[in-house]
Amino acid sequence: MIENSFNRRDFLKVLGWGGATVALSGCGNTSVEDGKEFVTSYVQTADYIIPSIGTYFNSTCAQCDAGCGIMGRVREGRVLKLEGNPKSSINNGKMCGLGQAGVQAHYNPDRIREPLLRNGDKGEAITWEKALGLINEKVGGVKAENVAFLTGGVSGHVKALLKNYLDALGSGHHYVYEAVAPSIMRAANKKAYGIEMPRLRLDKAKVIVSFGADFLGAWISPVHFSQQYARFRKADNGERGVLVQVESKMTLTGANADRWLAIRPGTEGILALGLINSLAAAGLSVPGDVAAAVKDYTADRVSKDTGVSNEHIGKLAALLKERSPSLIIAGSAAEGYAHGSQNATAIALLNQVLGNVGKTVEAPSGVPFPQMAPTPGNRFALQALNDNMAQDKVKVLFSYGANPVFTAPASMKLKENLKKVPFKVVFAHYMDETAVEADLVLPLDSALEDWATAMPEYIAEGAQLSIQQPLMEKLYPGTLGMGDILLALLKQRRPDEYKGYEDFYSYLRSAMVSNKGALGGANEDDDTFWDTALSRGVVKLVGTPVNISSNASAKGLVVPAPFVEDSAYPLHLIPAVSASLRDGRNANEPWLQESPDPLTTIVWDSWVEMHPKTAAKLGIVEGDIVEVASKSGAIKAQVYVFTGIHPDVISVPLGYGHEAMGRYAKGIGVNAFKILDPVFDKETGELAMHETRVKVTKAGQRVIIVKDEGPAGGNQMGRKIAVRMSSSKVNLSEEV
């Protein structure tokens, strides 16, 4: 509790003007003038503003890539609260904590407020006119092949403008990067079903077997999947769905499962092939080549390789045979290895053998506007850009929607290669690690101030174009939306084509109104169509049919044997993706730092999750500070002893350990990205996120872990609200 010297007795002594002065002093102000505010008159105001009564506007959440629709509550011109938009087929009016924190992203005090021209650690505020002129000068002074654009996943009209700008420059170097992406699953799905992102019908399944897909926590579209999961648990016929989660580190989905199976890391594909063999032995019809490929994966062998008991393998196979349709999902736990593609292919093969394709694995609706369809990112794109920078092939680099300096492993030497680029432009909300390395930083409007459209990669119940519109006036006049910046850059290169658009709003409205026939508004006048679209926040699209294939084949499928022991680095590191921080892009939102991890309840810090057997073997107890070292680097963090993890595995959450980005992110926890080894999936070239081997040693310190449940061995009776305890470190020679 923060004490204030201005107590209740003093307050009662001072009333009137003098009392107000003293009261303001007690609140940290030195005079009445310091606490003054503007007073707004409501005698003459907009007709939709009624003092103390909220007005609601629909828009699109930008906190992650799921593309949920949101409904913002605005009162007296300020957005106060976000909820889900019932008209969005993605989230149907529901919303997660990550989306709720979008208000804090908007009001964050560390937002960049004007263009900055940087020279080393110093930054000079400049005008937008000078900033855009400098960009025009720099791109005009190099060859088109030496200009590159790095972005996160993009879609909608911003994507269309970005492509137009790259075409105007004559550059085809657009690198789309996501630090945490299901890229290996996309490739395996394409091979198995002919579609990268099929529609998964959890609500139609009677059994779900998830190989580490945290669909209730942080996987693809968790709000949508959570609603399907609720229907899965309450089937129309009264038969409750059964969830089995197979993974080496328990996720939120694993904690909700009927059976959680702790599998040896990397052996998920072996278990999938073993289940096919058991199903074939139980009488399920299996293609000849598949039966031949799995005949050696007996229950005894699979149990020995995976650590899953014979009993559980038999019961799971029987459950899948008896209850149909089922759904088998491959998540990050299966993909994160050098043989991740083989694991994902084996899991997709199990889906096909069970006859789930066309039942619980459906074709999504096609997108009628390919120029606005989502372009998903992957880590291979960053590797390609990094290689080009290392070879001095990039002279001008633009970066938008990504923070590669933070998320790239130290082994990539990306920060060093970035210094070889003569001119770097970063579009950002905060001075994150990548913006700090830039020559020019351009401040963006928040998602609650900006215009945009979006098409999510995962199509839930039919294609839709989501509309993002400002919920209030800008907080800072010096920021601009990405669409407005791209439009201004295009006017430099192709002025005649874009001179008719005063701003991005006029471009967006014109583009949508001119295509209103394809957007379902053929019988409406322009104003009615546009107003209706803004009111709903989404436009339903008439999707084109997409075919899905189900050719169960084991051709070329070889799943390697389990990992051999490594005495130097005996443990496997799983970098965990949390529902709140994801890849760290939202770490500067204190609500998310304060939100307890669902399984450990830890707040405001990183931790090393470790099985009790492993901890006892190493002589470690909860709160010990340990060093986690790989071949690529080392980090130090506190230990949390937890049974929901395989004894051969430790886990460290991603998203922490920022060296910049603002007061709520900088210096909080450690960055697990940095110690990942350069091991890649053999088919896709993606970084194998779970392939890093580590050793753990005690660092000679112990802390009291700050968590919502209180210290180990304690209780919550009379406990105050948890605060960050940076001064709780003690030497092991002292009593703890």
BANUTOR-237999 format. One record per residue (C-alpha): chain; y, z, x. Coordinates in steps of 0.02 Angstrom, whole numbers, plus 50000, padded with zeros to 5 digits. Example, Ala and Ser with C-alpha at 12.3 -4.5 7.8 and 13.67 -1.06 7.14 Angstrom:
BEGIN
PT,c,y,z,x
PT,A,49775,50390,50615
PT,A,49947,50357,50684
***
This chain:
BEGIN
PT,c,y,z,x
PT,A,50000,50000,50000
PT,A,50173,49957,50067
PT,A,50288,50107,50050
PT,A,50472,50086,50006
PT,A,50598,50222,50051
PT,A,50691,50189,49889
PT,A,50595,50307,49774
PT,A,50601,50339,49587
PT,A,50719,50489,49601
PT,A,50847,50388,49699
PT,A,50832,50249,49572
PT,A,50875,50365,49427
PT,A,51031,50423,49521
PT,A,51106,50249,49532
PT,A,51142,50148,49377
PT,A,51266,50010,49344
PT,A,51336,49897,49480
PT,A,51316,50022,49622
PT,A,51137,50052,49570
PT,A,51102,49866,49575
PT,A,51171,49858,49751
PT,A,51059,49998,49811
PT,A,50908,49926,49722
PT,A,50932,49758,49809
PT,A,50943,49847,49976
PT,A,50778,49933,49940
PT,A,50698,49763,49911
PT,A,50747,49702,50084
PT,A,50916,49622,50046
PT,A,51072,49683,50136
PT,A,51196,49645,49997
PT,A,51211,49586,49819
PT,A,51252,49411,49883
PT,A,51086,49401,49977
PT,A,50991,49423,49814
PT,A,51092,49304,49707
PT,A,51007,49164,49610
PT,A,51066,49014,49511
PT,A,51081,49044,49325
PT,A,51026,48901,49213
PT,A,51110,48877,49046
PT,A,50997,48836,48899
PT,A,51140,48798,48779
PT,A,51124,48614,48822
PT,A,50956,48570,48896
PT,A,50815,48444,48880
PT,A,50740,48440,48707
PT,A,50567,48483,48770
PT,A,50622,48642,48861
PT,A,50614,48801,48759
PT,A,50648,48958,48860
PT,A,50489,49060,48891
PT,A,50380,48925,48809
PT,A,50269,48821,48922
PT,A,50255,48631,48918
PT,A,50094,48547,48974
PT,A,50075,48386,49073
PT,A,49914,48301,49127
PT,A,49885,48244,49305
PT,A,49748,48234,49439
PT,A,49691,48368,49561
PT,A,49708,48321,49745
PT,A,49628,48477,49821
PT,A,49465,48383,49856
PT,A,49395,48209,49826
PT,A,49308,48242,49659
PT,A,49461,48181,49562
PT,A,49459,48310,49422
PT,A,49591,48297,49288
PT,A,49715,48441,49278
PT,A,49837,48506,49149
PT,A,49992,48590,49221
PT,A,50087,48724,49129
PT,A,50274,48703,49161
PT,A,50405,48828,49107
PT,A,50592,48812,49139
PT,A,50557,48665,49252
PT,A,50430,48753,49364
PT,A,50243,48726,49367
PT,A,50159,48896,49348
PT,A,49974,48867,49315
PT,A,49843,48731,49323
PT,A,49694,48708,49208
PT,A,49568,48569,49181
PT,A,49610,48416,49077
PT,A,49488,48405,48929
PT,A,49510,48217,48923
PT,A,49438,48190,49098
PT,A,49253,48145,49096
PT,A,49236,48219,49271
PT,A,49275,48400,49231
PT,A,49299,48403,49041
PT,A,49433,48536,49043
PT,A,49353,48649,49174
PT,A,49422,48690,49345
PT,A,49367,48776,49506
PT,A,49460,48902,49613
PT,A,49501,48769,49740
PT,A,49593,48671,49607
PT,A,49684,48825,49544
PT,A,49754,48851,49719
PT,A,49844,48683,49707
PT,A,49996,48781,49648
PT,A,50001,48870,49815
PT,A,49989,48705,49908
PT,A,50143,48651,49811
PT,A,50248,48808,49839
PT,A,50186,48841,50016
PT,A,50332,48900,50126
PT,A,50264,48804,50277
PT,A,50281,48630,50202
PT,A,50373,48503,50309
PT,A,50540,48467,50225
PT,A,50616,48319,50320
PT,A,50562,48183,50443
PT,A,50538,48247,50619
PT,A,50552,48149,50781
PT,A,50451,48248,50906
PT,A,50466,48262,51093
PT,A,50334,48377,51162
PT,A,50341,48543,51070
PT,A,50514,48509,51000
PT,A,50558,48416,50841
PT,A,50721,48336,50789
PT,A,50760,48312,50605
PT,A,50807,48131,50568
PT,A,50847,48028,50413
PT,A,50719,47924,50321
PT,A,50820,47768,50363
PT,A,50804,47805,50548
PT,A,50620,47850,50533
PT,A,50574,47689,50441
PT,A,50680,47587,50561
PT,A,50589,47664,50708
PT,A,50420,47618,50632
PT,A,50478,47439,50606
PT,A,50535,47431,50786
PT,A,50372,47500,50856
PT,A,50252,47392,50754
PT,A,50360,47240,50792
PT,A,50343,47271,50977
PT,A,50154,47266,50988
PT,A,50015,47146,50942
PT,A,49940,47166,50768
PT,A,49770,47204,50843
PT,A,49845,47358,50927
PT,A,49901,47439,50762
PT,A,49778,47556,50675
PT,A,49781,47660,50517
PT,A,49673,47817,50500
PT,A,49653,47891,50326
PT,A,49541,48001,50224
PT,A,49454,47926,50074
PT,A,49576,47818,49975
PT,A,49578,47733,49806
PT,A,49694,47675,49668
PT,A,49863,47593,49691
PT,A,49900,47682,49856
PT,A,49745,47598,49927
PT,A,49805,47430,49863
PT,A,49977,47453,49944
PT,A,49898,47511,50106
PT,A,49791,47355,50115
PT,A,49944,47248,50078
PT,A,50039,47331,50220
PT,A,49897,47305,50344
PT,A,49886,47123,50288
PT,A,50074,47106,50313
PT,A,50054,47172,50490
PT,A,49903,47061,50521
PT,A,49798,47213,50564
PT,A,49623,47243,50497
PT,A,49601,47410,50584
PT,A,49586,47534,50442
PT,A,49476,47682,50489
PT,A,49422,47790,50342
PT,A,49366,47961,50400
PT,A,49294,48114,50315
PT,A,49246,48266,50418
PT,A,49113,48321,50294
PT,A,49038,48172,50204
PT,A,48869,48127,50126
PT,A,48864,47966,50228
PT,A,48680,47976,50271
PT,A,48635,48005,50089
PT,A,48739,47853,50041
PT,A,48641,47744,50162
PT,A,48473,47813,50105
PT,A,48520,47787,49922
PT,A,48573,47609,49958
PT,A,48404,47576,50035
PT,A,48305,47662,49897
PT,A,48404,47620,49740
PT,A,48522,47480,49790
PT,A,48669,47597,49751
PT,A,48758,47716,49869
PT,A,48807,47844,49737
PT,A,48693,47841,49584
PT,A,48729,47951,49435
PT,A,48623,48109,49440
PT,A,48576,48178,49269
PT,A,48544,48361,49298
PT,A,48556,48387,49110
PT,A,48406,48273,49078
PT,A,48292,48351,49208
PT,A,48162,48485,49174
PT,A,48142,48526,49358
PT,A,48268,48505,49498
PT,A,48216,48514,49680
PT,A,48369,48514,49791
PT,A,48351,48496,49979
PT,A,48511,48586,50025
PT,A,48629,48500,49904
PT,A,48754,48636,49856
PT,A,48802,48552,49693
PT,A,48865,48716,49618
PT,A,48974,48752,49770
PT,A,49047,48613,49876
PT,A,48943,48454,49855
PT,A,49026,48294,49792
PT,A,49085,48348,49618
PT,A,49039,48531,49589
PT,A,49139,48559,49428
PT,A,49050,48413,49346
PT,A,48879,48465,49411
PT,A,48907,48645,49356
PT,A,48929,48588,49176
PT,A,48773,48481,49186
PT,A,48681,48627,49262
PT,A,48728,48736,49112
PT,A,48648,48607,48996
PT,A,48497,48596,49112
PT,A,48472,48783,49091
PT,A,48490,48771,48900
PT,A,48390,48617,48857
PT,A,48394,48552,48678
PT,A,48207,48580,48659
PT,A,48224,48761,48714
PT,A,48131,48731,48878
PT,A,48236,48808,49016
PT,A,48255,48699,49169
PT,A,48184,48762,49334
PT,A,48283,48747,49496
PT,A,48201,48755,49667
PT,A,48316,48755,49817
PT,A,48247,48707,49989
PT,A,48361,48746,50135
PT,A,48375,48845,50297
PT,A,48535,48936,50248
PT,A,48563,48997,50071
PT,A,48705,48912,49977
PT,A,48784,48960,49811
PT,A,48661,48841,49727
PT,A,48518,48923,49819
PT,A,48575,49094,49758
PT,A,48563,49029,49578
PT,A,48391,48951,49600
PT,A,48230,49012,49520
PT,A,48145,48993,49689
PT,A,48232,48983,49857
PT,A,48124,48916,49998
PT,A,48182,48951,50175
PT,A,48122,48798,50272
PT,A,48119,48771,50459
PT,A,48273,48669,50503
PT,A,48247,48481,50507
PT,A,48076,48480,50420
PT,A,48138,48434,50245
PT,A,48066,48259,50257
PT,A,47896,48329,50305
PT,A,47894,48437,50149
PT,A,47942,48288,50040
PT,A,47799,48184,50109
PT,A,47680,48332,50091
PT,A,47728,48349,49908
PT,A,47690,48164,49880
PT,A,47519,48189,49960
PT,A,47484,48341,49850
PT,A,47539,48245,49695
PT,A,47426,48099,49740
PT,A,47281,48219,49765
PT,A,47319,48293,49593
PT,A,47302,48123,49510
PT,A,47479,48054,49509
PT,A,47483,47866,49530
PT,A,47556,47825,49701
PT,A,47577,47650,49778
PT,A,47447,47609,49910
PT,A,47565,47598,50059
PT,A,47645,47763,50011
PT,A,47476,47849,49995
PT,A,47426,47783,50166
PT,A,47589,47843,50243
PT,A,47570,48021,50177
PT,A,47382,48048,50191
PT,A,47400,48152,50351
PT,A,47529,48269,50273
PT,A,47404,48394,50208
PT,A,47460,48560,50136
PT,A,47397,48653,50290
PT,A,47493,48540,50410
PT,A,47650,48541,50305
PT,A,47646,48730,50289
PT,A,47627,48749,50477
PT,A,47769,48628,50513
PT,A,47894,48686,50381
PT,A,47857,48871,50366
PT,A,47836,48852,50177
PT,A,47675,48933,50121
PT,A,47525,48838,50053
PT,A,47545,48933,49891
PT,A,47725,48877,49866
PT,A,47684,48696,49910
PT,A,47543,48695,49782
PT,A,47647,48776,49645
PT,A,47793,48658,49675
PT,A,47681,48504,49668
PT,A,47601,48566,49507
PT,A,47771,48602,49431
PT,A,47833,48426,49471
PT,A,47675,48348,49397
PT,A,47677,48450,49237
PT,A,47862,48442,49195
PT,A,47940,48270,49187
PT,A,48069,48201,49211
PT,A,48123,48293,49366
PT,A,48263,48265,49491
PT,A,48252,48272,49680
PT,A,48417,48284,49777
PT,A,48450,48266,49963
PT,A,48596,48368,50028
PT,A,48674,48412,50194
PT,A,48529,48524,50244
PT,A,48416,48372,50254
PT,A,48543,48247,50323
PT,A,48614,48344,50470
PT,A,48491,48291,50604
PT,A,48458,48144,50719
PT,A,48319,48098,50596
PT,A,48428,48136,50445
PT,A,48407,47961,50375
PT,A,48217,47980,50380
PT,A,48229,48147,50290
PT,A,48342,48073,50155
PT,A,48229,47921,50136
PT,A,48074,48031,50116
PT,A,48163,48134,49982
PT,A,48218,47975,49889
PT,A,48038,47915,49900
PT,A,47980,48074,49812
PT,A,48105,48037,49673
PT,A,48034,47862,49653
PT,A,47852,47918,49654
PT,A,47891,48043,49515
PT,A,47965,47904,49408
PT,A,48138,47981,49400
PT,A,48235,47822,49432
PT,A,48311,47763,49269
PT,A,48285,47935,49190
PT,A,48375,48065,49294
PT,A,48436,47944,49428
PT,A,48544,47817,49336
PT,A,48654,47671,49382
PT,A,48839,47717,49374
PT,A,48966,47613,49281
PT,A,49041,47476,49390
PT,A,49225,47479,49434
PT,A,49318,47327,49361
PT,A,49457,47333,49492
PT,A,49377,47325,49666
PT,A,49547,47327,49750
PT,A,49570,47504,49683
PT,A,49390,47561,49700
PT,A,49366,47710,49816
PT,A,49339,47680,50000
PT,A,49239,47831,50059
PT,A,49251,47891,50237
PT,A,49128,47942,50371
PT,A,49125,48014,50546
PT,A,49070,47851,50627
PT,A,49243,47779,50588
PT,A,49326,47916,50691
PT,A,49207,47882,50835
PT,A,49253,47697,50830
PT,A,49439,47738,50832
PT,A,49415,47863,50972
PT,A,49325,47733,51078
PT,A,49468,47610,51052
PT,A,49598,47740,51098
PT,A,49501,47783,51256
PT,A,49509,47599,51305
PT,A,49698,47589,51272
PT,A,49672,47467,51128
PT,A,49782,47566,51007
PT,A,49971,47562,51033
PT,A,50031,47619,50861
PT,A,49927,47739,50757
PT,A,49961,47796,50579
PT,A,49869,47949,50511
PT,A,49862,48001,50328
PT,A,49749,48123,50235
PT,A,49651,48177,50388
PT,A,49664,48306,50527
PT,A,49548,48238,50662
PT,A,49619,48346,50803
PT,A,49553,48498,50708
PT,A,49389,48427,50643
PT,A,49331,48325,50794
PT,A,49205,48410,50911
PT,A,49274,48451,51083
PT,A,49146,48332,51159
PT,A,49240,48183,51084
PT,A,49395,48221,51189
PT,A,49495,48151,51043
PT,A,49651,48252,51081
PT,A,49654,48183,51259
PT,A,49627,48004,51198
PT,A,49762,48025,51067
PT,A,49888,48054,51206
PT,A,49853,47877,51268
PT,A,49927,47805,51108
PT,A,50113,47769,51142
PT,A,50173,47795,50962
PT,A,50088,47903,50831
PT,A,50148,47925,50652
PT,A,50075,48063,50543
PT,A,50105,48079,50356
PT,A,50079,48264,50317
PT,A,50121,48414,50210
PT,A,50106,48541,50351
PT,A,50122,48539,50540
PT,A,49935,48536,50566
PT,A,49847,48504,50731
PT,A,49861,48314,50715
PT,A,50045,48319,50663
PT,A,50084,48425,50816
PT,A,50022,48281,50926
PT,A,50125,48149,50834
PT,A,50286,48064,50889
PT,A,50348,48047,50711
PT,A,50302,48163,50567
PT,A,50343,48106,50391
PT,A,50341,48242,50255
PT,A,50248,48205,50095
PT,A,50279,48259,49917
PT,A,50150,48382,49855
PT,A,50019,48323,49732
PT,A,50120,48408,49594
PT,A,50276,48306,49636
PT,A,50201,48135,49670
PT,A,50146,47979,49578
PT,A,49974,47903,49613
PT,A,49813,47843,49535
PT,A,49637,47885,49591
PT,A,49459,47828,49563
PT,A,49329,47955,49617
PT,A,49177,47898,49715
PT,A,49057,47989,49599
PT,A,49069,47914,49426
PT,A,49021,48043,49297
PT,A,49015,47968,49122
PT,A,49097,47799,49140
PT,A,49230,47731,49255
PT,A,49405,47799,49233
PT,A,49572,47780,49319
PT,A,49648,47952,49345
PT,A,49838,47965,49344
PT,A,49933,48084,49455
PT,A,50110,48117,49394
PT,A,50247,48240,49446
PT,A,50238,48404,49352
PT,A,50412,48455,49408
PT,A,50559,48399,49513
PT,A,50541,48400,49701
PT,A,50562,48565,49790
PT,A,50632,48479,49944
PT,A,50740,48320,49933
PT,A,50683,48263,50104
PT,A,50501,48230,50058
PT,A,50429,48066,49992
PT,A,50268,48011,49909
PT,A,50144,47905,50006
PT,A,50167,47763,49882
PT,A,50355,47762,49908
PT,A,50333,47760,50098
PT,A,50211,47615,50094
PT,A,50325,47520,49975
PT,A,50472,47546,50094
PT,A,50368,47485,50241
PT,A,50312,47332,50142
PT,A,50493,47290,50103
PT,A,50522,47279,50290
PT,A,50385,47148,50310
PT,A,50388,47057,50144
PT,A,50555,47092,50061
PT,A,50548,46949,49936
PT,A,50383,47006,49863
PT,A,50433,47186,49836
PT,A,50621,47182,49807
PT,A,50595,47199,49620
PT,A,50523,47374,49637
PT,A,50653,47511,49657
PT,A,50520,47641,49694
PT,A,50334,47673,49683
PT,A,50349,47730,49502
PT,A,50417,47560,49450
PT,A,50278,47474,49550
PT,A,50144,47582,49471
PT,A,50208,47561,49294
PT,A,50226,47373,49315
PT,A,50051,47356,49388
PT,A,49970,47454,49248
PT,A,50069,47377,49106
PT,A,50032,47202,49168
PT,A,49846,47244,49162
PT,A,49849,47343,49001
PT,A,49726,47222,48920
PT,A,49592,47269,49046
PT,A,49643,47451,49031
PT,A,49612,47461,48844
PT,A,49791,47438,48786
PT,A,49790,47256,48732
PT,A,49854,47296,48557
PT,A,49992,47415,48612
PT,A,50169,47379,48667
PT,A,50212,47420,48847
PT,A,50300,47585,48815
PT,A,50165,47649,48698
PT,A,50027,47605,48820
PT,A,50116,47687,48967
PT,A,50164,47844,48872
PT,A,49987,47863,48806
PT,A,49914,47844,48981
PT,A,50030,47979,49049
PT,A,49996,48093,48901
PT,A,49807,48081,48924
PT,A,49811,48083,49114
PT,A,49666,47960,49122
PT,A,49631,47782,49071
PT,A,49453,47740,49022
PT,A,49390,47580,49101
PT,A,49265,47455,49035
PT,A,49141,47458,49178
PT,A,49031,47315,49231
PT,A,48840,47337,49224
PT,A,48757,47392,49386
PT,A,48573,47370,49422
PT,A,48469,47508,49501
PT,A,48305,47474,49591
PT,A,48150,47581,49610
PT,A,48038,47500,49737
PT,A,47939,47645,49810
PT,A,47897,47593,49987
PT,A,47858,47692,50143
PT,A,47882,47543,50259
PT,A,47955,47598,50425
PT,A,47967,47781,50372
PT,A,47925,47897,50515
PT,A,47975,48080,50504
PT,A,47966,48165,50674
PT,A,47874,48326,50712
PT,A,47968,48492,50703
PT,A,48087,48541,50842
PT,A,48009,48613,50999
PT,A,48066,48781,51063
PT,A,48216,48786,51180
PT,A,48225,48946,51282
PT,A,48403,48910,51340
PT,A,48470,48877,51164
PT,A,48341,48954,51047
PT,A,48439,48951,50883
PT,A,48497,48812,50767
PT,A,48678,48813,50712
PT,A,48718,48769,50532
PT,A,48906,48741,50507
PT,A,48922,48795,50326
PT,A,49038,48710,50201
PT,A,49119,48837,50085
PT,A,49180,48801,49910
PT,A,49355,48859,49956
PT,A,49397,48795,50130
PT,A,49284,48640,50143
PT,A,49337,48552,50304
PT,A,49490,48662,50327
PT,A,49620,48554,50240
PT,A,49661,48697,50118
PT,A,49659,48841,50244
PT,A,49846,48871,50225
PT,A,49827,48928,50044
PT,A,49811,49118,50044
PT,A,49722,49125,49877
PT,A,49577,49034,49960
PT,A,49579,49144,50114
PT,A,49579,49295,49999
PT,A,49439,49228,49888
PT,A,49278,49317,49940
PT,A,49136,49209,50001
PT,A,49013,49208,49854
PT,A,48866,49272,49957
PT,A,48942,49382,50093
PT,A,49107,49429,50005
PT,A,49198,49413,50173
PT,A,49384,49370,50169
PT,A,49515,49315,50295
PT,A,49397,49282,50441
PT,A,49247,49189,50510
PT,A,49075,49264,50531
PT,A,48906,49228,50608
PT,A,48769,49239,50477
PT,A,48605,49301,50551
PT,A,48434,49352,50484
PT,A,48389,49538,50504
PT,A,48238,49495,50612
PT,A,48345,49392,50730
PT,A,48478,49527,50736
PT,A,48349,49662,50776
PT,A,48272,49554,50912
PT,A,48443,49534,50995
PT,A,48495,49714,50966
PT,A,48638,49663,50852
PT,A,48704,49754,50700
PT,A,48831,49704,50569
PT,A,49007,49694,50638
PT,A,48957,49658,50818
PT,A,49066,49526,50900
PT,A,48953,49394,50977
PT,A,48978,49236,51076
PT,A,48896,49082,51003
PT,A,48876,48954,51142
PT,A,48814,48775,51136
PT,A,48810,48643,51272
PT,A,48982,48587,51210
PT,A,49077,48752,51199
PT,A,49080,48930,51135
PT,A,49161,49035,50998
PT,A,49166,49221,50962
PT,A,49150,49298,50790
PT,A,49084,49449,50695
PT,A,48903,49458,50638
PT,A,48849,49473,50457
PT,A,48665,49515,50438
PT,A,48592,49424,50288
PT,A,48416,49390,50226
PT,A,48464,49222,50149
PT,A,48444,49125,50310
PT,A,48296,49066,50413
PT,A,48260,49174,50567
PT,A,48278,49022,50681
PT,A,48452,48985,50615
PT,A,48627,49056,50623
PT,A,48772,48993,50520
PT,A,48962,48990,50545
PT,A,49077,48930,50404
PT,A,49190,48780,50431
PT,A,49376,48773,50393
PT,A,49434,48921,50496
PT,A,49508,48931,50671
PT,A,49667,48828,50651
PT,A,49788,48824,50797
PT,A,49928,48760,50685
PT,A,49952,48716,50500
PT,A,50053,48869,50448
PT,A,50056,49058,50441
PT,A,49905,49077,50326
PT,A,49791,48965,50429
PT,A,49842,48986,50610
PT,A,49736,49108,50708
PT,A,49621,49153,50564
PT,A,49439,49144,50620
PT,A,49358,49018,50736
PT,A,49332,48830,50729
PT,A,49147,48788,50721
PT,A,49182,48601,50731
PT,A,49229,48618,50914
PT,A,49057,48671,50978
PT,A,48953,48537,50891
PT,A,48848,48436,51013
PT,A,48865,48245,51018
PT,A,48700,48206,50931
PT,A,48699,48066,50804
PT,A,48590,48002,50663
PT,A,48485,47862,50735
PT,A,48511,47742,50589
PT,A,48691,47767,50533
PT,A,48773,47833,50691
PT,A,48842,47983,50596
PT,A,48864,48149,50686
PT,A,48710,48257,50660
PT,A,48801,48413,50599
PT,A,48648,48528,50604
PT,A,48573,48468,50768
PT,A,48670,48585,50883
PT,A,48567,48719,50971
PT,A,48651,48882,51021
PT,A,48623,49048,51106
PT,A,48699,49211,51048
PT,A,48755,49354,51160
PT,A,48845,49517,51122
PT,A,49028,49520,51175
PT,A,49044,49709,51188
PT,A,49151,49739,51034
PT,A,49119,49790,50855
PT,A,49228,49779,50699
PT,A,49224,49837,50521
PT,A,49201,49675,50425
PT,A,49334,49650,50291
PT,A,49241,49604,50134
PT,A,49254,49631,49949
PT,A,49099,49742,49940
PT,A,49166,49863,50072
PT,A,49091,49911,50240
PT,A,48905,49915,50274
PT,A,48826,50071,50201
PT,A,48981,50112,50101
PT,A,49023,50101,49917
PT,A,49168,50036,49815
PT,A,49217,50200,49731
PT,A,49402,50230,49757
PT,A,49414,50084,49879
PT,A,49584,50001,49897
PT,A,49607,49814,49890
PT,A,49541,49732,50050
PT,A,49669,49685,50180
PT,A,49648,49596,50345
PT,A,49607,49727,50477
PT,A,49658,49646,50640
PT,A,49668,49814,50727
PT,A,49491,49870,50685
PT,A,49411,49812,50849
PT,A,49338,49951,50955
PT,A,49245,49962,51118
PT,A,49059,49993,51102
PT,A,49076,50143,51216
PT,A,49174,50229,51078
PT,A,49104,50295,50916
PT,A,49102,50171,50772
***
